[in-house]
Amino acid sequence: MTLEEVKNKEQKYMMHTYGRFDAALVSGKGSVAYDESGKEYVDFTSGIGVNCLGYCDDGWVKAVSDQASTLQHISNLYYSPLQGEVSEKLIGLTGLSKVFLCNSGAEANECAIKLARKYSFDKYGKGRNKILTLVNSFHGRTVTTLAATGQDVFHDFFFPFTEGFDYVEANNTEDLKNKFTDDVCAVFMELIQGEGGVMPLTQEFVNTAEELCKEKDALLMIDEVQTGVSRTGSVYCFSQFGISPDVVTSAKGLGGGLPIGACICGEKLSDVLGPGTHGTTFGGNPIACAAAKEVLSRVTTPEFLSEVAQKGEYIREKLSEMKNVREIRGMGMMIGIVTEKDNAKQIAAKCVENGLLILTAKNLLRLLPPLNITYDELDKGLSILKTVMEE
């Protein structure tokens, strides 16, 4: 089909929930995608941080294909060896205790919210159920995770939203202390606000949150949906802040392109959710677990993590030499670019025209390249970005 035919079918048959760039992608290999006409695009998005090993990585394809030809789904009424293997790996990587496997970041965050409220209810009874999140945060698009999201733009239309959230200004320790009232059961935050504009938290703010949670027996919950799975140069970003969360949520890159999420909790929460209190039909699906097992075996080695950090520095160095760059922020290969002309959306659209896929967040450009992108692919994409930035 031509691009126009693809667009016409979408207009006719699909809900109009996405603002799309003018490209229809049909295949890919490595960090390069191709449209219906064969046009090539260097990908600095990895499907919004999902394709951490790029398109159709040979090892990933083999793991998924082998599992698809063995057993595709069994439901969670039966034991699955792959679920145990993926969970064991996640526990080893985080130092936590138990895992709930689901399908997405929003579902992982829903599980975290339920975990926090049931822990508090079991120990303290009713009335201690408030969760503090941050202004400018993003935790998902279900009614509850929208309520947890600290952006007014998401708090319209779908009333009534789930109650029990309050919003703290990021990096404002006084605001955090003032809002940490006796009815708070958890603090839930991204260490780098992704959709909120690639905004890192300060060490002081994160330390204060951890101290208050310990003092008041509230849970410290870290949303690593976008920052996790080696995206920021460590397997999970919280290790770079030197903290010990009670709960970590993970998704996006975890399956390398297949839907899988995880809510990972510490020892004191191990038995909070028992049979009947939570569940999922597709969570921990064997094919998705096979993908996650392959991803975790590859992206968590010291050598791979070192390369992620080096590539992140390389990208920053090249960006700093470009015109129209006012600020570069983020960690590892999660990078935000504030432009002098405040024209990120126009630049992103122009990049697509010129063969580069790139993201925006708020009013800045956002880069989430595949973690195994080659330097040749980086140079080609950065050359396109440089040309567009300087037009």
C-alpha positions in Angstrom: 0.0 0.0 0.0 1.0 3.6 -0.5 1.4 6.0 2.4 -1.9 7.6 1.4 -3.7 4.3 1.3 -2.4 3.4 4.8 -3.5 6.8 6.1 -6.9 6.4 4.5 -7.5 3.0 6.2 -6.6 4.4 9.5 -9.0 7.3 9.1 -11.7 5.0 8.1 -11.3 2.2 10.7 -9.3 3.4 13.7 -10.0 5.7 16.6 -8.0 8.9 16.1 -6.0 8.7 19.3 -2.5 9.4 17.9 -0.9 12.4 16.3 1.4 10.5 13.8 4.4 11.6 11.9 4.1 11.2 8.1 5.7 7.8 7.7 4.4 4.2 7.5 7.1 1.8 8.7 7.0 -1.7 7.4 10.4 -3.3 8.2 13.6 -2.7 10.0 17.0 -4.1 10.9 19.4 -2.9 13.5 18.8 0.8 14.1 17.3 1.5 10.7 13.6 1.3 9.7 12.1 1.3 6.2 8.8 2.6 4.9 6.4 1.2 2.3 8.5 2.8 -0.5 11.8 1.5 0.8 12.9 4.9 2.2 15.4 4.4 5.1 15.1 6.0 8.5 17.8 6.0 11.2 15.9 5.4 14.5 16.6 7.5 17.5 13.4 6.5 19.2 13.5 2.7 19.6 9.7 2.7 19.7 9.8 5.1 22.7 12.5 3.2 24.5 11.1 -0.3 23.7 13.4 -1.7 21.0 16.5 -1.7 23.1 18.3 -4.1 20.8 17.0 -2.4 17.7 14.9 -4.0 14.9 14.9 -7.8 14.4 18.1 -8.5 16.4 19.2 -12.0 15.4 19.4 -13.3 19.0 16.1 -11.8 20.0 14.4 -13.1 16.9 15.7 -16.7 17.5 14.6 -16.6 21.2 11.1 -15.4 20.3 10.7 -17.7 17.3 11.9 -20.8 19.2 9.4 -20.0 22.0 6.5 -19.3 19.5 7.0 -22.7 18.0 7.1 -24.3 21.4 4.3 -22.8 23.5 2.7 -19.4 23.0 0.3 -19.1 26.0 -0.8 -21.1 29.0 -2.5 -18.6 31.4 -1.4 -18.1 35.0 -3.4 -21.0 36.3 -0.3 -23.1 35.6 3.4 -22.8 36.4 5.7 -21.3 33.8 9.5 -22.0 33.9 10.2 -18.9 31.9 8.4 -16.6 34.4 10.6 -18.0 37.2 13.8 -17.4 35.2 12.9 -13.8 34.3 11.9 -13.1 37.8 15.0 -14.6 39.3 17.1 -12.4 36.9 15.2 -9.3 37.9 15.6 -10.0 41.6 19.4 -10.5 41.1 19.6 -7.2 39.2 17.6 -5.1 41.7 18.3 -6.8 45.0 14.6 -6.9 45.8 12.5 -9.9 46.7 9.4 -10.7 44.5 8.1 -9.9 41.0 4.6 -9.6 39.5 4.8 -9.9 35.7 2.3 -8.0 33.6 2.0 -6.4 30.1 3.0 -2.8 30.3 4.3 0.1 32.4 0.8 1.3 33.3 -0.1 -2.1 34.6 3.2 -2.4 36.5 2.4 1.0 38.1 -1.2 -0.1 38.9 0.3 -3.1 40.7 2.6 -0.8 42.7 -0.3 1.4 43.7 -2.3 -1.5 44.9 0.7 -2.9 46.7 1.2 0.3 48.6 -2.4 0.7 49.7 -2.8 -2.9 50.8 0.5 -2.8 52.7 -0.7 0.3 54.6 -4.2 -1.1 55.1 -3.0 -4.4 56.4 -0.7 -2.7 58.9 -2.5 0.6 59.8 -6.1 0.1 58.7 -8.3 2.5 56.7 -7.5 6.1 56.0 -3.7 5.9 55.3 -3.8 5.7 51.5 -2.4 8.8 50.0 0.4 8.5 47.4 2.6 11.4 46.6 3.8 11.7 43.0 5.5 14.6 41.3 4.3 17.6 39.3 5.2 16.9 35.7 5.3 13.1 36.2 3.8 10.5 33.9 2.8 7.0 35.1 0.3 5.7 32.5 -3.1 6.2 30.8 -5.4 4.1 32.9 -7.8 6.1 35.0 -5.8 5.4 38.1 -2.3 6.0 36.6 -3.7 9.2 35.0 -4.7 10.3 38.5 -1.1 9.5 39.6 0.3 11.5 36.8 1.1 15.0 38.0 0.1 17.0 34.9 -3.2 18.9 34.7 -3.5 18.3 31.0 -4.2 14.6 31.8 -6.9 15.4 34.4 -9.7 16.1 32.1 -12.7 14.3 30.4 -12.5 11.0 32.3 -14.1 11.9 35.6 -14.2 10.7 38.3 -10.5 10.0 38.6 -9.2 7.7 41.3 -8.7 9.6 44.6 -5.8 9.5 46.9 -2.9 11.3 45.1 -1.2 14.6 45.9 1.5 16.2 43.8 4.9 17.5 44.9 7.0 19.9 43.0 10.0 18.0 41.7 13.3 18.8 43.5 11.5 21.0 46.1 12.3 19.3 49.4 10.2 21.7 51.4 7.1 21.0 49.4 7.8 17.3 49.9 8.1 17.6 53.6 5.0 19.8 53.9 2.9 17.3 51.9 4.2 14.2 53.7 1.2 14.1 56.0 0.2 11.2 58.3 -2.1 9.7 55.7 0.7 9.2 53.1 1.5 5.5 52.4 4.0 5.9 49.6 6.1 8.2 47.4 6.0 7.3 43.7 8.4 9.0 41.3 10.6 8.8 38.2 14.2 9.6 38.8 14.2 11.2 35.3 10.9 12.5 34.2 10.6 11.2 30.7 7.3 12.4 29.2 7.7 15.4 31.5 10.7 16.7 29.6 13.7 14.5 30.5 14.1 16.2 33.9 16.4 14.5 36.3 15.8 14.7 40.0 18.5 16.0 42.4 20.3 13.7 44.8 19.2 15.9 47.7 15.5 15.5 46.8 15.8 11.7 46.3 17.6 11.3 49.6 15.0 13.3 51.4 12.2 11.2 49.9 14.0 8.0 51.0 14.6 9.3 54.5 11.0 10.4 55.0 9.7 7.1 53.8 11.9 5.2 56.2 10.9 7.5 59.1 7.2 7.1 58.5 7.0 3.5 57.1 5.8 4.7 53.7 6.9 3.0 50.6 9.5 4.4 48.3 8.4 3.4 44.8 10.5 4.2 41.7 8.9 4.2 38.2 11.7 2.8 36.0 9.4 2.2 33.0 11.5 4.5 30.8 14.8 4.8 32.7 15.2 1.0 33.4 16.8 -1.9 31.5 20.1 -0.1 31.0 18.7 3.0 29.4 20.6 5.4 31.7 23.9 3.5 31.8 23.0 1.3 34.8 20.6 -1.6 34.7 18.2 0.4 36.8 18.6 4.1 37.4 18.0 4.0 41.1 21.5 2.4 41.6 23.1 5.6 40.4 21.3 7.5 43.2 22.5 5.1 45.9 19.0 4.4 47.2 17.1 1.2 48.2 13.5 1.4 46.9 10.7 -0.7 48.3 9.2 -1.1 44.8 10.6 -0.7 41.3 8.4 -0.8 38.1 9.8 -1.8 34.7 8.5 -2.3 31.2 9.3 -0.7 27.7 12.8 -2.1 26.9 12.3 -5.2 29.1 10.8 -7.2 26.2 12.8 -5.7 23.4 9.7 -5.1 21.4 7.1 -7.4 23.0 4.7 -6.3 25.8 5.9 -7.2 29.2 6.1 -5.2 32.5 7.2 -6.0 36.0 6.4 -4.7 39.5 9.3 -5.7 41.7 9.1 -5.4 45.5 11.2 -5.8 48.6 11.1 -8.4 51.3 8.6 -6.7 53.6 6.1 -6.6 50.7 6.6 -10.2 49.6 3.3 -11.5 50.9 1.1 -8.4 50.6 -0.7 -9.5 47.4 -2.0 -13.0 47.8 -4.1 -15.2 45.5 -7.2 -13.3 44.3 -5.9 -9.8 45.2 -4.3 -9.2 41.8 -3.9 -11.0 38.4 -3.6 -10.8 34.7 -4.5 -13.0 31.7 -1.5 -12.3 29.4 1.2 -11.1 32.0 4.3 -13.3 31.9 3.3 -14.8 28.5 5.9 -17.3 27.5 6.9 -15.5 24.3 7.2 -12.2 26.0 9.3 -13.9 28.8 11.6 -15.5 26.2 12.2 -12.0 24.8 12.8 -10.5 28.2 15.2 -13.4 29.1 17.2 -12.6 25.9 17.2 -8.9 26.6 18.4 -9.2 30.2 21.1 -11.6 29.2 22.5 -9.0 26.8 22.0 -5.5 28.1 23.1 -6.1 31.7 26.8 -7.1 31.3 29.4 -4.6 32.4 30.7 -4.3 28.9 27.3 -3.4 27.5 26.6 -0.9 30.2 30.0 0.7 29.6 29.1 1.1 25.9 25.8 2.7 26.7 27.5 5.3 28.9 30.2 5.9 26.2 27.6 6.3 23.5 25.6 8.7 25.6 28.7 10.9 26.1 29.4 10.7 22.4 25.9 11.9 21.5 26.2 14.8 24.1 29.5 15.9 22.7 28.1 16.0 19.1 25.0 17.8 20.2 27.0 20.4 22.1 28.6 21.4 18.8 25.3 22.0 17.0 23.5 25.3 16.5 20.1 25.9 18.1 21.0 23.8 21.2 20.4 25.6 24.5 20.5 22.7 27.0 21.2 19.0 27.0 19.9 16.9 29.9 19.4 13.3 30.9 21.6 10.3 31.6 23.1 7.6 29.5 21.1 7.2 26.3 18.0 9.0 27.6 18.7 12.5 26.3 16.6 15.7 26.0 17.6 18.7 23.9 16.1 22.2 24.6 16.3 24.3 21.4 17.1 28.0 21.3 14.2 28.6 18.9 11.7 26.5 20.9 10.8 24.6 17.7 11.2 21.0 18.7 8.0 19.7 17.1 8.9 21.3 13.8 12.4 19.9 13.9 11.1 16.4 14.7 8.7 16.5 11.7 11.5 17.8 9.4 13.8 15.0 10.7 11.3 12.4 9.6 11.2 14.0 6.1 15.0 13.7 6.0 15.2 10.1 7.3 15.6 10.4 11.0 13.1 9.2 13.6 13.2 11.4 16.8 10.9 12.1 19.7 9.6 15.1 21.5 8.7 15.6 25.2 7.0 18.8 26.2 8.9 21.5 24.3 12.1 19.6 23.7 13.6 16.9 21.5 14.1 13.5 23.1 16.5 10.8 22.0 16.0 7.2 23.0 18.2 5.3 20.5 18.5 1.5 20.5 21.2 0.7 23.1 23.2 -1.3 20.6 23.1 1.3 17.9 26.4 1.5 16.0 28.6 4.6 15.8 28.1 4.7 12.0 24.3 4.8 12.6 24.7 7.4 15.3 26.8 9.5 13.0 24.3 9.3 10.2 21.4 10.2 12.4 23.3 13.1 14.1 24.3 14.4 10.7 20.7 14.6 9.7 19.8 16.3 13.0 22.6 18.8 12.6 21.4 19.8 9.1 17.8 20.2 10.3 18.8 22.1 13.5 20.8 24.6 11.5 18.2 25.3 8.8 
